[in-house]
Amino acid sequence: MKPRMVPHNRESRPRVPRRETLQRGVIILPSAFTLGNLFFGIYAMVSAIRGDFLWAGWYIIYAGVLDMLDGSVARFTRTGSAFGAELDSLVDAISFGVAPALIMFQLFFNDTQWSWILCFVYVTAVVVRLARFNIEQGGEAKRYFHGLPSPSSGMALASYYPFSQTTFFATYLSDLPWAQIMAIAMVLLSVLLVSHVPYSKVGKIGLRTPRGIRNTVVALAALFLALYVPQYYFFTVFLLYIMWGLLKSVLIGFLDRLPGGDPLLDEDEDEARAEVRDLDYGDLGPRGRVGMHVDDDALEEQA
């Protein structure tokens, strides 16, 4: 007697929701961008050791672009995680801490005995900045960065050498004592990294609101300049960004005139402008045992 064949029931297989399957497929995308950031950070250090400072600077710029994209991809695909935030911080410590410090060491401090301490101070400030960022802002900036962002400081240092190869630098700035200037700059950047100075984050682009349209126009103009004159653009923009945040806090007294509430918290603009009204729901509850309505006169008599 042949055993009876039981038809396979496809319905008995556990089904994975399509949305969950898609999430599993794209969850590696943010980490892939982060590891690409690490690749360029390591390659920048290799190039600096080989004496190719021009490409070492550009590789850190590439790392900064990928660092910006990994967060955007994580938010767009809704695949952000604590693991991704920690991985991003570890990679940023290399790409925007160790790598720029190594470039500065190879350029200016290789011939002196103790000037490497400047590199140590800078890398320490970057690591402390990233650790504080994860604790205070959960791996994602809200309205402001608490202190100078490490990618901005790292790319400012890295973009110096490409800027130094321009005609403008050779004509007007080449005679300045750049070793001393960059030593002071590294100390200043270290202080700003661990400071309480709020630095504005990049505005959201879009076409639905006037602010979004303005941010889109600015972003397109910045992209054009970055592609057309990169040697001038990156160093100048990061220098202005760093100085503007500092001047806004020190000269204008921005820290003493922050808006109400915590500026690091993310607030929806429409909710921020919404009218706050006091509502009294005391008369809407049912009376009796179910609603537990309390008569104020009865309480006064009992008292």
C-alpha positions as CSV (number, residue, x, y, z in Angstrom):
1,M,0.0,0.0,0.0
2,K,1.5,3.3,-1.1
3,P,1.6,6.1,1.4
4,R,-0.9,8.8,0.9
5,M,0.7,11.9,-0.5
6,V,-0.4,15.0,1.3
7,P,-0.5,18.1,-1.0
8,H,1.8,20.8,0.1
9,N,-0.1,23.7,1.6
10,R,1.5,27.0,0.6
11,E,-0.7,28.7,3.2
12,S,1.2,27.0,6.0
13,R,4.4,28.9,5.2
14,P,4.9,31.9,7.3
15,R,4.6,35.0,5.2
16,V,7.0,37.9,5.6
17,P,5.3,41.2,5.0
18,R,6.4,42.8,1.8
19,R,7.3,46.0,3.7
20,E,9.5,44.1,6.1
21,T,11.2,42.3,3.3
22,L,11.9,45.6,1.6
23,Q,13.3,47.0,4.8
24,R,15.6,44.0,5.2
25,G,16.8,44.6,1.6
26,V,17.7,48.3,2.1
27,I,18.9,48.2,5.7
28,I,22.5,47.8,4.5
29,L,22.4,50.9,2.4
30,P,23.2,53.4,5.2
31,S,26.0,51.2,6.5
32,A,27.3,50.9,2.9
33,F,27.6,54.7,2.7
34,T,29.2,54.8,6.1
35,L,31.8,52.1,5.1
36,G,32.4,54.1,1.9
37,N,33.2,57.1,4.2
38,L,35.7,54.9,6.1
39,F,37.3,53.8,2.8
40,F,38.0,57.3,1.8
41,G,39.2,58.2,5.2
42,I,41.7,55.4,5.2
43,Y,42.7,56.1,1.6
44,A,43.3,59.8,2.6
45,M,45.8,58.7,5.2
46,V,47.6,56.4,2.8
47,S,47.8,59.3,0.3
48,A,49.1,61.6,2.9
49,I,51.8,59.2,3.9
50,R,52.8,58.9,0.3
51,G,53.0,62.7,0.0
52,D,49.9,63.1,-2.2
53,F,48.3,65.8,-0.1
54,L,46.0,67.0,-2.9
55,W,44.2,63.8,-3.3
56,A,44.3,63.2,0.5
57,G,42.3,66.3,0.9
58,W,39.8,65.4,-1.8
59,Y,39.3,61.9,-0.3
60,I,38.2,63.5,3.0
61,I,35.8,65.7,1.0
62,Y,34.4,62.5,-0.6
63,A,34.1,61.0,2.9
64,G,32.1,64.0,4.0
65,V,29.7,63.7,1.1
66,L,29.1,60.0,2.0
67,D,28.7,61.0,5.6
68,M,25.9,63.4,4.7
69,L,24.2,60.8,2.4
70,D,24.2,57.9,4.9
71,G,21.9,59.8,7.3
72,S,19.6,60.9,4.5
73,V,19.4,57.4,3.2
74,A,18.6,56.0,6.7
75,R,15.8,58.6,7.1
76,F,14.4,58.1,3.6
77,T,14.3,54.3,3.9
78,R,13.4,54.3,7.7
79,T,16.3,52.0,8.4
80,G,18.1,54.1,11.1
81,S,19.3,52.2,14.1
82,A,21.5,52.5,17.1
83,F,24.0,50.3,15.4
84,G,24.2,52.7,12.5
85,A,24.6,55.7,14.7
86,E,27.5,54.1,16.6
87,L,29.1,52.9,13.4
88,D,28.9,56.4,11.9
89,S,30.6,57.9,14.9
90,L,33.4,55.4,14.9
91,V,34.0,56.1,11.2
92,D,33.8,59.9,11.6
93,A,36.5,59.7,14.3
94,I,38.8,58.2,11.6
95,S,37.8,60.2,8.6
96,F,37.4,63.6,10.2
97,G,39.7,63.2,13.2
98,V,42.7,61.0,12.6
99,A,43.0,61.5,8.8
100,P,43.0,65.4,8.8
101,A,45.3,65.4,11.8
102,L,47.7,63.1,9.9
103,I,47.6,65.4,6.9
104,M,48.4,68.4,9.1
105,F,51.2,66.5,10.8
106,Q,52.8,65.5,7.4
107,L,52.5,69.0,6.1
108,F,53.6,71.2,9.0
109,F,54.6,69.2,12.1
110,N,56.7,66.4,10.9
111,D,60.1,68.1,11.6
112,T,59.5,69.2,15.2
113,Q,59.6,66.9,18.2
114,W,56.5,67.8,20.2
115,S,54.1,69.4,17.7
116,W,52.3,66.1,17.3
117,I,50.6,67.0,20.5
118,L,48.4,69.3,18.5
119,C,47.2,66.3,16.5
120,F,46.5,64.5,19.7
121,V,44.5,67.4,21.1
122,Y,42.5,67.7,17.9
123,V,41.7,64.0,17.7
124,T,40.7,63.9,21.3
125,A,38.3,66.8,20.8
126,V,36.7,65.0,17.8
127,V,36.2,61.8,19.8
128,V,34.7,63.7,22.8
129,R,32.5,65.7,20.4
130,L,31.1,62.5,18.8
131,A,30.5,60.8,22.1
132,R,28.6,63.8,23.4
133,F,26.7,64.0,20.2
134,N,25.4,60.5,20.5
135,I,24.3,61.0,24.1
136,E,22.7,64.4,23.7
137,Q,21.2,64.2,20.2
138,G,20.8,60.5,19.6
139,G,23.1,60.4,16.5
140,E,21.0,63.0,14.6
141,A,21.1,66.8,14.8
142,K,17.9,68.6,15.5
143,R,17.7,72.3,15.0
144,Y,21.3,73.0,15.8
145,F,24.6,71.2,16.3
146,H,25.9,71.4,19.9
147,G,29.4,72.5,19.1
148,L,31.2,72.5,15.8
149,P,30.4,69.3,13.8
150,S,33.4,67.1,13.3
151,P,32.9,66.7,9.5
152,S,33.1,70.5,9.1
153,S,36.3,70.8,11.1
154,G,37.9,67.8,9.3
155,M,37.0,69.0,5.8
156,A,38.2,72.5,6.6
157,L,41.6,71.2,7.5
158,A,41.7,68.7,4.6
159,S,40.6,71.3,2.0
160,Y,43.5,73.7,3.0
161,Y,46.0,72.0,0.7
162,P,43.8,72.1,-2.5
163,F,43.2,75.8,-1.7
164,S,46.9,76.4,-1.3
165,Q,47.5,75.2,-4.9
166,T,45.3,78.0,-6.4
167,T,46.6,81.1,-8.1
168,F,44.9,83.4,-5.6
169,F,46.8,81.7,-2.7
170,A,50.1,81.8,-4.5
171,T,49.7,85.5,-5.3
172,Y,48.3,86.9,-2.0
173,L,48.6,84.3,0.8
174,S,51.7,82.2,0.2
175,D,54.0,84.4,2.3
176,L,52.0,84.0,5.5
177,P,53.4,81.8,8.3
178,W,51.0,78.9,7.6
179,A,52.6,76.5,10.0
180,Q,51.8,78.8,12.9
181,I,48.4,79.6,11.5
182,M,47.4,76.0,11.2
183,A,48.7,75.2,14.7
184,I,46.4,77.9,16.1
185,A,43.6,76.8,13.8
186,M,43.8,73.2,15.2
187,V,43.6,74.5,18.8
188,L,40.7,76.7,17.9
189,L,38.8,73.9,16.1
190,S,39.4,71.6,19.1
191,V,37.9,74.2,21.4
192,L,34.9,74.7,19.1
193,L,34.3,71.0,18.8
194,V,33.7,70.6,22.6
195,S,32.1,74.0,23.1
196,H,28.5,75.0,23.6
197,V,28.4,77.1,20.5
198,P,25.3,76.1,18.4
199,Y,26.0,75.6,14.7
200,S,23.1,75.6,12.3
201,K,22.4,72.4,10.4
202,V,21.7,72.3,6.7
203,G,18.2,73.3,5.9
204,K,15.7,70.9,4.3
205,I,15.2,71.3,0.6
206,G,11.7,71.2,-1.0
207,L,9.2,73.0,-3.1
208,R,6.3,73.2,-0.8
209,T,7.3,76.1,1.5
210,P,9.1,79.3,0.8
211,R,11.9,78.2,3.1
212,G,12.2,74.9,1.3
213,I,12.4,76.7,-2.1
214,R,15.1,79.1,-0.7
215,N,17.1,76.1,0.6
216,T,16.8,74.3,-2.7
217,V,18.1,77.3,-4.6
218,V,21.0,77.7,-2.2
219,A,21.8,74.0,-2.4
220,L,21.8,74.1,-6.3
221,A,24.1,77.1,-6.3
222,A,26.4,75.5,-3.8
223,L,26.5,72.3,-5.9
224,F,27.4,74.3,-9.0
225,L,30.3,76.1,-7.3
226,A,31.5,72.9,-5.7
227,L,31.8,71.3,-9.1
228,Y,33.0,74.4,-11.0
229,V,35.6,75.8,-8.5
230,P,36.2,73.1,-5.9
231,Q,39.6,74.4,-4.9
232,Y,38.2,77.7,-3.9
233,Y,34.7,76.6,-2.7
234,F,35.3,74.0,0.0
235,F,37.9,75.8,2.1
236,T,36.1,79.1,1.8
237,V,32.7,77.7,2.7
238,F,33.9,75.8,5.8
239,L,36.0,78.7,7.0
240,L,33.0,81.0,6.7
241,Y,30.7,78.4,8.4
242,I,33.1,78.1,11.3
243,M,33.7,81.8,11.7
244,W,30.0,82.7,11.4
245,G,29.0,80.3,14.2
246,L,31.7,81.7,16.4
247,L,31.0,85.4,15.7
248,K,27.3,84.8,16.0
249,S,27.8,83.5,19.5
250,V,30.5,85.9,20.7
251,L,29.8,89.2,19.1
252,I,26.1,89.2,18.6
253,G,25.5,87.4,22.0
254,F,23.6,84.6,20.3
255,L,24.0,82.3,23.3
256,D,22.2,84.8,25.6
257,R,19.3,85.3,23.2
258,L,18.4,81.7,22.2
259,P,14.7,81.1,21.4
260,G,12.5,79.6,24.1
261,G,12.8,75.9,24.7
262,D,15.7,73.6,23.9
263,P,17.2,74.6,20.5
264,L,18.5,71.0,20.1
265,L,15.0,69.5,20.0
266,D,13.3,68.9,16.7
267,E,10.1,70.8,16.4
268,D,7.7,71.0,13.5
269,E,7.5,74.5,12.1
270,D,3.7,74.3,11.8
271,E,3.4,73.1,15.3
272,A,5.7,75.8,16.5
273,R,3.5,78.5,14.9
274,A,0.2,76.9,16.1
275,E,-1.9,78.8,18.6
276,V,-1.9,77.3,22.1
277,R,-5.3,77.4,23.8
278,D,-6.4,76.4,27.3
279,L,-9.2,73.8,27.1
280,D,-11.4,72.7,30.0
281,Y,-12.8,69.2,29.7
282,G,-14.3,69.1,33.2
283,D,-17.9,69.3,32.0
284,L,-17.5,66.6,29.3
285,G,-17.1,63.6,31.6
286,P,-20.1,61.4,32.5
287,R,-21.6,61.9,36.0
288,G,-21.9,59.1,38.5
289,R,-19.8,56.2,39.4
290,V,-18.5,55.5,35.9
291,G,-17.3,59.0,35.2
292,M,-16.2,59.5,38.8
293,H,-17.6,63.0,38.8
294,V,-16.8,64.9,42.0
295,D,-19.1,67.6,43.3
296,D,-17.1,70.5,44.6
297,D,-20.0,71.6,46.9
298,A,-20.1,68.1,48.5
299,L,-16.4,68.2,49.1
300,E,-16.8,71.6,50.9
301,E,-19.6,70.2,53.1
302,Q,-17.4,67.2,54.1
303,A,-14.6,69.5,54.9
